[in-house]
């Protein structure tokens, strides 16, 4: 497993990370024992970056990770945690809170659930429209000084917010969706990050399974985020799956799976981009890890572009009500 320094000032991390959200019900039921076994397999393979959020399963995901790390050395793992999303007892989403007092509260609970005395990268999950980003980053900077967090990251914010945040304290990475069919960061956000020496940790590299080559119509059920995702809806899904089949032909010629080709494409976009794979089973993890052996030539990249051109996807990456609150989606 290769490693990189995350941004100009961040920790050394594996060049692929494990996103743990799917182990806490966002895509339907998950098997606890298999989830822990998958985390163990990731660590054994050299993955050091584990990504979670305190609102994944209302704390379930953090406690799951803590259980998986019981017999592991804390210094061998970088924990990346998002905070700020508010949820009700029915699981409904109810906004964001990035006030300094709220941040300290969220952090205290995360440290307890994770069974650790520090978090390696701590980040607001979204921009809180009621709190200036300078105030949020200032509070996080105080927590860095106190030793409770090591580094500050951002998530799903636009270039102006990135620049304002970086003026207050070094930012090591921006976590944002980036895949063959979600390429909105290329025009402005990615160049901004590069100009400031901020890495990108890319989630959704398989677009929630849509471009994994495995997902088929009719597989989603209650409790699965994809039942709400526009790209999985009638009117869009057939067009998107046709793109996947075009990509499959390229992958087969390359001797790779569709998922491996999609992950390798993200990794090939720059050494400052770390794909987060959302595997929640060991077989899917093994497939994702093998993407590191898929070297893409200029001809390969051209064939991939022809099969799945930029902006070819049907439907937005989130429902309209969610996009309205995403700073990264604001257009000048």
MIKOL-315009 format. One record per residue (C-alpha): residue number from 1; x, y, z. Coordinates in nm, 3 decimals. Layout:
<num->NUM, xx->X, yy->Y, zz->Z>;
...
***
This chain:
<num->1, xx->0.000, yy->0.000, zz->0.000>;
<num->2, xx->0.140, yy->0.337, zz->-0.103>;
<num->3, xx->0.104, yy->0.641, zz->0.120>;
<num->4, xx->0.089, yy->1.017, zz->0.071>;
<num->5, xx->0.091, yy->1.323, zz->0.292>;
<num->6, xx->-0.262, yy->1.459, zz->0.297>;
<num->7, xx->-0.229, yy->1.816, zz->0.176>;
<num->8, xx->0.069, yy->2.032, zz->0.270>;
<num->9, xx->0.029, yy->1.989, zz->0.645>;
<num->10, xx->-0.169, yy->1.669, zz->0.697>;
<num->11, xx->-0.093, yy->1.318, zz->0.818>;
<num->12, xx->0.057, yy->1.040, zz->0.609>;
<num->13, xx->-0.230, yy->0.822, zz->0.488>;
<num->14, xx->-0.284, yy->0.527, zz->0.258>;
<num->15, xx->-0.363, yy->0.617, zz->-0.103>;
<num->16, xx->-0.703, yy->0.455, zz->-0.065>;
<num->17, xx->-0.934, yy->0.496, zz->0.234>;
<num->18, xx->-1.228, yy->0.303, zz->0.372>;
<num->19, xx->-1.559, yy->0.487, zz->0.401>;
<num->20, xx->-1.759, yy->0.318, zz->0.675>;
<num->21, xx->-2.101, yy->0.484, zz->0.634>;
<num->22, xx->-2.265, yy->0.186, zz->0.462>;
<num->23, xx->-2.195, yy->-0.029, zz->0.767>;
<num->24, xx->-2.457, yy->0.165, zz->0.961>;
<num->25, xx->-2.769, yy->0.128, zz->0.754>;
<num->26, xx->-2.755, yy->0.405, zz->0.495>;
<num->27, xx->-2.783, yy->0.147, zz->0.216>;
<num->28, xx->-3.010, yy->-0.095, zz->0.396>;
<num->29, xx->-2.918, yy->-0.356, zz->0.660>;
<num->30, xx->-2.552, yy->-0.442, zz->0.711>;
<num->31, xx->-2.397, yy->-0.741, zz->0.888>;
<num->32, xx->-2.208, yy->-0.631, zz->1.200>;
<num->33, xx->-1.961, yy->-0.921, zz->1.204>;
<num->34, xx->-1.887, yy->-0.883, zz->0.835>;
<num->35, xx->-1.846, yy->-0.506, zz->0.876>;
<num->36, xx->-1.585, yy->-0.555, zz->1.149>;
<num->37, xx->-1.413, yy->-0.825, zz->0.944>;
<num->38, xx->-1.401, yy->-0.582, zz->0.650>;
<num->39, xx->-1.240, yy->-0.311, zz->0.863>;
<num->40, xx->-0.984, yy->-0.565, zz->0.985>;
<num->41, xx->-0.914, yy->-0.677, zz->0.627>;
<num->42, xx->-0.867, yy->-0.314, zz->0.522>;
<num->43, xx->-0.618, yy->-0.251, zz->0.801>;
<num->44, xx->-0.434, yy->-0.574, zz->0.721>;
<num->45, xx->-0.407, yy->-0.463, zz->0.359>;
<num->46, xx->-0.243, yy->-0.138, zz->0.463>;
<num->47, xx->-0.539, yy->0.100, zz->0.460>;
<num->48, xx->-0.485, yy->0.351, zz->0.739>;
<num->49, xx->-0.761, yy->0.606, zz->0.669>;
<num->50, xx->-1.107, yy->0.526, zz->0.811>;
<num->51, xx->-1.384, yy->0.774, zz->0.739>;
<num->52, xx->-1.702, yy->0.813, zz->0.941>;
<num->53, xx->-1.954, yy->1.066, zz->1.069>;
<num->54, xx->-2.103, yy->1.102, zz->1.416>;
<num->55, xx->-2.450, yy->1.095, zz->1.257>;
<num->56, xx->-2.401, yy->0.766, zz->1.070>;
<num->57, xx->-2.651, yy->0.546, zz->1.246>;
<num->58, xx->-2.669, yy->0.814, zz->1.521>;
<num->59, xx->-2.335, yy->0.705, zz->1.666>;
<num->60, xx->-2.357, yy->0.340, zz->1.560>;
<num->61, xx->-2.076, yy->0.376, zz->1.307>;
<num->62, xx->-1.831, yy->0.526, zz->1.556>;
<num->63, xx->-1.900, yy->0.249, zz->1.808>;
<num->64, xx->-1.859, yy->-0.012, zz->1.535>;
<num->65, xx->-1.519, yy->0.130, zz->1.444>;
<num->66, xx->-1.420, yy->0.140, zz->1.811>;
<num->67, xx->-1.503, yy->-0.229, zz->1.841>;
<num->68, xx->-1.302, yy->-0.310, zz->1.530>;
<num->69, xx->-1.000, yy->-0.120, zz->1.662>;
<num->70, xx->-0.994, yy->-0.278, zz->2.008>;
<num->71, xx->-0.703, yy->-0.508, zz->1.926>;
<num->72, xx->-0.526, yy->-0.262, zz->1.696>;
<num->73, xx->-0.268, yy->0.008, zz->1.759>;
<num->74, xx->-0.430, yy->0.349, zz->1.757>;
<num->75, xx->-0.122, yy->0.508, zz->1.600>;
<num->76, xx->-0.163, yy->0.289, zz->1.290>;
<num->77, xx->-0.499, yy->0.445, zz->1.201>;
<num->78, xx->-0.611, yy->0.792, zz->1.095>;
<num->79, xx->-0.972, yy->0.855, zz->1.194>;
<num->80, xx->-1.159, yy->1.108, zz->0.982>;
<num->81, xx->-1.486, yy->1.223, zz->1.141>;
<num->82, xx->-1.761, yy->1.451, zz->1.015>;
<num->83, xx->-1.987, yy->1.637, zz->1.256>;
<num->84, xx->-2.272, yy->1.884, zz->1.253>;
<num->85, xx->-2.562, yy->1.703, zz->1.085>;
<num->86, xx->-2.868, yy->1.697, zz->1.309>;
<num->87, xx->-3.109, yy->1.404, zz->1.322>;
<num->88, xx->-3.429, yy->1.324, zz->1.506>;
<num->89, xx->-3.524, yy->1.004, zz->1.692>;
<num->90, xx->-3.703, yy->0.889, zz->1.377>;
<num->91, xx->-3.380, yy->0.924, zz->1.181>;
<num->92, xx->-3.498, yy->1.234, zz->0.994>;
<num->93, xx->-3.246, yy->1.502, zz->0.899>;
<num->94, xx->-3.304, yy->1.843, zz->1.055>;
<num->95, xx->-3.021, yy->2.075, zz->0.954>;
<num->96, xx->-2.666, yy->2.149, zz->1.065>;
<num->97, xx->-2.502, yy->2.303, zz->1.369>;
<num->98, xx->-2.144, yy->2.429, zz->1.357>;
<num->99, xx->-2.148, yy->2.669, zz->1.651>;
<num->100, xx->-1.835, yy->2.645, zz->1.869>;
<num->101, xx->-2.029, yy->2.515, zz->2.171>;
<num->102, xx->-2.198, yy->2.252, zz->1.955>;
<num->103, xx->-1.865, yy->2.145, zz->1.806>;
<num->104, xx->-1.718, yy->2.082, zz->2.151>;
<num->105, xx->-2.028, yy->1.880, zz->2.241>;
<num->106, xx->-2.014, yy->1.671, zz->1.922>;
<num->107, xx->-1.644, yy->1.608, zz->1.972>;
<num->108, xx->-1.685, yy->1.496, zz->2.334>;
<num->109, xx->-1.939, yy->1.233, zz->2.231>;
<num->110, xx->-1.730, yy->1.115, zz->1.935>;
<num->111, xx->-1.420, yy->1.069, zz->2.149>;
<num->112, xx->-1.624, yy->0.861, zz->2.391>;
<num->113, xx->-1.786, yy->0.646, zz->2.124>;
<num->114, xx->-1.459, yy->0.592, zz->1.939>;
<num->115, xx->-1.272, yy->0.514, zz->2.259>;
<num->116, xx->-0.988, yy->0.751, zz->2.176>;
<num->117, xx->-0.835, yy->1.070, zz->2.313>;
<num->118, xx->-0.802, yy->1.241, zz->1.975>;
<num->119, xx->-0.941, yy->1.247, zz->1.621>;
<num->120, xx->-0.696, yy->1.276, zz->1.335>;
<num->121, xx->-0.910, yy->1.478, zz->1.092>;
<num->122, xx->-1.226, yy->1.652, zz->1.208>;
<num->123, xx->-1.458, yy->1.832, zz->0.969>;
<num->124, xx->-1.803, yy->1.993, zz->0.949>;
<num->125, xx->-2.020, yy->1.771, zz->0.732>;
<num->126, xx->-2.172, yy->2.068, zz->0.553>;
<num->127, xx->-2.156, yy->2.445, zz->0.576>;
<num->128, xx->-2.385, yy->2.578, zz->0.849>;
<num->129, xx->-2.554, yy->2.882, zz->0.686>;
<num->130, xx->-2.609, yy->3.040, zz->1.029>;
<num->131, xx->-2.242, yy->3.031, zz->1.135>;
<num->132, xx->-1.955, yy->3.203, zz->0.951>;
<num->133, xx->-1.696, yy->2.948, zz->0.843>;
<num->134, xx->-1.431, yy->3.158, zz->1.018>;
<num->135, xx->-1.608, yy->3.099, zz->1.349>;
<num->136, xx->-1.629, yy->2.725, zz->1.292>;
<num->137, xx->-1.264, yy->2.693, zz->1.187>;
<num->138, xx->-1.154, yy->2.913, zz->1.476>;
<num->139, xx->-1.324, yy->2.678, zz->1.720>;
<num->140, xx->-1.161, yy->2.379, zz->1.553>;
<num->141, xx->-0.822, yy->2.550, zz->1.567>;
<num->142, xx->-0.864, yy->2.585, zz->1.945>;
<num->143, xx->-0.931, yy->2.210, zz->1.964>;
<num->144, xx->-0.615, yy->2.145, zz->1.764>;
<num->145, xx->-0.418, yy->2.350, zz->2.016>;
<num->146, xx->-0.579, yy->2.154, zz->2.299>;
<num->147, xx->-0.476, yy->1.824, zz->2.136>;
<num->148, xx->-0.825, yy->1.682, zz->2.087>;
<num->149, xx->-0.798, yy->1.691, zz->1.708>;
<num->150, xx->-0.486, yy->1.675, zz->1.493>;
<num->151, xx->-0.601, yy->1.828, zz->1.163>;
<num->152, xx->-0.895, yy->2.015, zz->1.013>;
<num->153, xx->-1.079, yy->1.913, zz->0.699>;
<num->154, xx->-1.378, yy->2.037, zz->0.506>;
<num->155, xx->-1.668, yy->1.862, zz->0.333>;
<num->156, xx->-1.886, yy->1.958, zz->0.036>;
<num->157, xx->-1.801, yy->2.329, zz->0.030>;
<num->158, xx->-1.723, yy->2.563, zz->-0.258>;
<num->159, xx->-1.412, yy->2.758, zz->-0.347>;
<num->160, xx->-1.498, yy->3.078, zz->-0.159>;
<num->161, xx->-1.559, yy->2.886, zz->0.164>;
<num->162, xx->-1.239, yy->2.685, zz->0.114>;
<num->163, xx->-1.034, yy->3.003, zz->0.078>;
<num->164, xx->-1.196, yy->3.167, zz->0.381>;
<num->165, xx->-1.138, yy->2.857, zz->0.593>;
<num->166, xx->-0.775, yy->2.820, zz->0.484>;
<num->167, xx->-0.709, yy->3.182, zz->0.582>;
<num->168, xx->-0.790, yy->3.092, zz->0.944>;
<num->169, xx->-0.608, yy->2.759, zz->0.980>;
<num->170, xx->-0.438, yy->2.505, zz->0.751>;
<num->171, xx->-0.690, yy->2.271, zz->0.588>;
<num->172, xx->-0.556, yy->1.926, zz->0.501>;
<num->173, xx->-0.833, yy->1.797, zz->0.276>;
<num->174, xx->-1.171, yy->1.854, zz->0.124>;
<num->175, xx->-1.402, yy->1.554, zz->0.132>;
<num->176, xx->-1.635, yy->1.571, zz->-0.165>;
<num->177, xx->-1.809, yy->1.345, zz->-0.412>;
<num->178, xx->-1.599, yy->1.272, zz->-0.720>;
<num->179, xx->-1.648, yy->0.997, zz->-0.973>;
<num->180, xx->-1.679, yy->0.939, zz->-1.344>;
<num->181, xx->-2.038, yy->1.062, zz->-1.330>;
<num->182, xx->-1.992, yy->1.330, zz->-1.060>;
<num->183, xx->-1.723, yy->1.560, zz->-1.193>;
<num->184, xx->-1.845, yy->1.901, zz->-1.084>;
<num->185, xx->-1.531, yy->1.973, zz->-0.881>;
<num->186, xx->-1.309, yy->1.981, zz->-1.189>;
<num->187, xx->-1.405, yy->2.329, zz->-1.306>;
<num->188, xx->-1.334, yy->2.535, zz->-0.995>;
<num->189, xx->-1.317, yy->2.348, zz->-0.664>;
<num->190, xx->-1.031, yy->2.112, zz->-0.752>;
<num->191, xx->-0.810, yy->2.392, zz->-0.892>;
<num->192, xx->-0.877, yy->2.594, zz->-0.574>;
<num->193, xx->-0.772, yy->2.304, zz->-0.354>;
<num->194, xx->-0.455, yy->2.254, zz->-0.556>;
<num->195, xx->-0.365, yy->2.621, zz->-0.541>;
<num->196, xx->-0.392, yy->2.607, zz->-0.161>;
<num->197, xx->-0.220, yy->2.269, zz->-0.117>;
<num->198, xx->-0.536, yy->2.095, zz->0.002>;
<num->199, xx->-0.590, yy->1.728, zz->-0.083>;
<num->200, xx->-0.921, yy->1.576, zz->-0.192>;
<num->201, xx->-1.066, yy->1.267, zz->-0.027>;
<num->202, xx->-1.317, yy->1.152, zz->-0.284>;
<num->203, xx->-1.629, yy->0.972, zz->-0.169>;
<num->204, xx->-1.893, yy->0.822, zz->-0.395>;
<num->205, xx->-1.628, yy->0.694, zz->-0.637>;
<num->206, xx->-1.875, yy->0.423, zz->-0.742>;
<num->207, xx->-2.171, yy->0.662, zz->-0.717>;
<num->208, xx->-2.330, yy->0.459, zz->-0.436>;
<num->209, xx->-2.292, yy->0.138, zz->-0.632>;
<num->210, xx->-2.448, yy->0.274, zz->-0.950>;
<num->211, xx->-2.124, yy->0.242, zz->-1.149>;
<num->212, xx->-1.989, yy->-0.058, zz->-0.957>;
<num->213, xx->-2.099, yy->-0.301, zz->-1.226>;
<num->214, xx->-2.289, yy->-0.498, zz->-0.961>;
<num->215, xx->-2.604, yy->-0.297, zz->-0.890>;
<num->216, xx->-2.921, yy->-0.392, zz->-1.075>;
<num->217, xx->-3.268, yy->-0.241, zz->-1.087>;
<num->218, xx->-3.494, yy->-0.348, zz->-0.804>;
<num->219, xx->-3.217, yy->-0.399, zz->-0.548>;
<num->220, xx->-3.300, yy->-0.101, zz->-0.327>;
<num->221, xx->-3.547, yy->-0.127, zz->-0.040>;
<num->222, xx->-3.668, yy->0.076, zz->0.257>;
<num->223, xx->-3.397, yy->0.250, zz->0.454>;
<num->224, xx->-3.171, yy->0.271, zz->0.149>;
<num->225, xx->-3.064, yy->0.624, zz->0.050>;
<num->226, xx->-3.076, yy->0.522, zz->-0.314>;
<num->227, xx->-3.455, yy->0.507, zz->-0.308>;
<num->228, xx->-3.439, yy->0.887, zz->-0.291>;
<num->229, xx->-3.143, yy->0.945, zz->-0.524>;
<num->230, xx->-3.245, yy->1.099, zz->-0.859>;
<num->231, xx->-2.994, yy->0.888, zz->-1.052>;
<num->232, xx->-3.168, yy->0.570, zz->-0.938>;
<num->233, xx->-3.518, yy->0.688, zz->-1.032>;
<num->234, xx->-3.726, yy->0.578, zz->-1.328>;
<num->235, xx->-3.651, yy->0.802, zz->-1.623>;
<num->236, xx->-3.284, yy->0.819, zz->-1.525>;
<num->237, xx->-3.172, yy->0.475, zz->-1.418>;
<num->238, xx->-3.189, yy->0.305, zz->-1.759>;
<num->239, xx->-2.976, yy->0.575, zz->-1.918>;
<num->240, xx->-2.724, yy->0.553, zz->-1.637>;
<num->241, xx->-2.703, yy->0.175, zz->-1.649>;
<num->242, xx->-2.641, yy->0.202, zz->-2.024>;
<num->243, xx->-2.334, yy->0.412, zz->-1.941>;
<num->244, xx->-2.223, yy->0.139, zz->-1.702>;
<num->245, xx->-2.251, yy->-0.122, zz->-1.975>;
<num->246, xx->-2.038, yy->0.093, zz->-2.204>;
<num->247, xx->-1.782, yy->0.117, zz->-1.928>;
<num->248, xx->-1.801, yy->-0.257, zz->-1.875>;
<num->249, xx->-1.681, yy->-0.316, zz->-2.230>;
<num->250, xx->-1.376, yy->-0.098, zz->-2.167>;
<num->251, xx->-1.309, yy->-0.275, zz->-1.837>;
<num->252, xx->-1.328, yy->-0.619, zz->-1.996>;
<num->253, xx->-1.076, yy->-0.520, zz->-2.262>;
<num->254, xx->-0.849, yy->-0.400, zz->-1.980>;
<num->255, xx->-0.895, yy->-0.722, zz->-1.781>;
<num->256, xx->-1.055, yy->-0.533, zz->-1.493>;
<num->257, xx->-1.398, yy->-0.507, zz->-1.337>;
<num->258, xx->-1.617, yy->-0.200, zz->-1.380>;
<num->259, xx->-1.559, yy->-0.102, zz->-1.016>;
<num->260, xx->-1.183, yy->-0.134, zz->-1.050>;
<num->261, xx->-1.180, yy->0.082, zz->-1.361>;
<num->262, xx->-1.395, yy->0.350, zz->-1.192>;
<num->263, xx->-1.172, yy->0.358, zz->-0.883>;
<num->264, xx->-0.854, yy->0.360, zz->-1.089>;
<num->265, xx->-0.989, yy->0.652, zz->-1.292>;
<num->266, xx->-1.040, yy->0.864, zz->-0.979>;
<num->267, xx->-0.692, yy->0.777, zz->-0.851>;
<num->268, xx->-0.545, yy->0.868, zz->-1.190>;
<num->269, xx->-0.678, yy->1.223, zz->-1.169>;
<num->270, xx->-0.396, yy->1.325, zz->-0.935>;
<num->271, xx->-0.167, yy->1.212, zz->-0.655>;
<num->272, xx->-0.350, yy->1.457, zz->-0.427>;
<num->273, xx->-0.679, yy->1.265, zz->-0.459>;
<num->274, xx->-0.753, yy->0.976, zz->-0.221>;
<num->275, xx->-1.048, yy->0.756, zz->-0.320>;
<num->276, xx->-1.269, yy->0.645, zz->-0.031>;
<num->277, xx->-1.422, yy->0.307, zz->-0.107>;
<num->278, xx->-1.746, yy->0.224, zz->0.071>;
<num->279, xx->-1.699, yy->-0.151, zz->0.088>;
<num->280, xx->-1.890, yy->-0.321, zz->0.367>;
<num->281, xx->-1.797, yy->-0.676, zz->0.268>;
<num->282, xx->-1.457, yy->-0.836, zz->0.234>;
<num->283, xx->-1.511, yy->-0.947, zz->-0.125>;
<num->284, xx->-1.602, yy->-0.596, zz->-0.235>;
<num->285, xx->-1.300, yy->-0.460, zz->-0.047>;
<num->286, xx->-1.069, yy->-0.708, zz->-0.221>;
<num->287, xx->-1.208, yy->-0.599, zz->-0.557>;
<num->288, xx->-1.152, yy->-0.233, zz->-0.472>;
<num->289, xx->-0.798, yy->-0.291, zz->-0.349>;
<num->290, xx->-0.709, yy->-0.462, zz->-0.676>;
<num->291, xx->-0.787, yy->-0.134, zz->-0.854>;
<num->292, xx->-0.443, yy->-0.017, zz->-0.740>;
<num->293, xx->-0.290, yy->-0.257, zz->-0.991>;
<num->294, xx->-0.491, yy->-0.111, zz->-1.281>;
<num->295, xx->-0.260, yy->0.129, zz->-1.466>;
<num->296, xx->-0.442, yy->0.355, zz->-1.710>;
<num->297, xx->-0.271, yy->0.476, zz->-2.029>;
<num->298, xx->-0.377, yy->0.782, zz->-2.225>;
<num->299, xx->-0.561, yy->0.548, zz->-2.461>;
<num->300, xx->-0.741, yy->0.387, zz->-2.167>;
<num->301, xx->-0.844, yy->0.726, zz->-2.031>;
<num->302, xx->-0.975, yy->0.826, zz->-2.372>;
<num->303, xx->-1.177, yy->0.504, zz->-2.399>;
<num->304, xx->-1.323, yy->0.560, zz->-2.052>;
<num->305, xx->-1.415, yy->0.918, zz->-2.143>;
<num->306, xx->-1.588, yy->0.799, zz->-2.458>;
<num->307, xx->-1.785, yy->0.538, zz->-2.264>;
<num->308, xx->-1.887, yy->0.769, zz->-1.981>;
<num->309, xx->-1.843, yy->1.133, zz->-2.086>;
<num->310, xx->-1.849, yy->1.418, zz->-1.839>;
<num->311, xx->-2.206, yy->1.533, zz->-1.763>;
<num->312, xx->-2.353, yy->1.223, zz->-1.930>;
<num->313, xx->-2.534, yy->1.105, zz->-1.617>;
<num->314, xx->-2.910, yy->1.146, zz->-1.596>;
<num->315, xx->-3.026, yy->1.308, zz->-1.273>;
<num->316, xx->-2.852, yy->1.505, zz->-1.000>;
<num->317, xx->-2.635, yy->1.339, zz->-0.739>;
<num->318, xx->-2.867, yy->1.437, zz->-0.451>;
<num->319, xx->-3.237, yy->1.523, zz->-0.426>;
<num->320, xx->-3.308, yy->1.890, zz->-0.494>;
<num->321, xx->-3.392, yy->1.966, zz->-0.129>;
<num->322, xx->-3.047, yy->1.845, zz->-0.023>;
<num->323, xx->-2.859, yy->2.016, zz->-0.305>;
<num->324, xx->-3.015, yy->2.347, zz->-0.202>;
<num->325, xx->-2.818, yy->2.332, zz->0.124>;
<num->326, xx->-2.484, yy->2.227, zz->-0.028>;
<num->327, xx->-2.227, yy->2.503, zz->-0.055>;
<num->328, xx->-2.032, yy->2.300, zz->-0.310>;
<num->329, xx->-2.326, yy->2.322, zz->-0.551>;
<num->330, xx->-2.356, yy->2.701, zz->-0.547>;
<num->331, xx->-2.282, yy->2.860, zz->-0.879>;
<num->332, xx->-2.141, yy->3.208, zz->-0.924>;
***
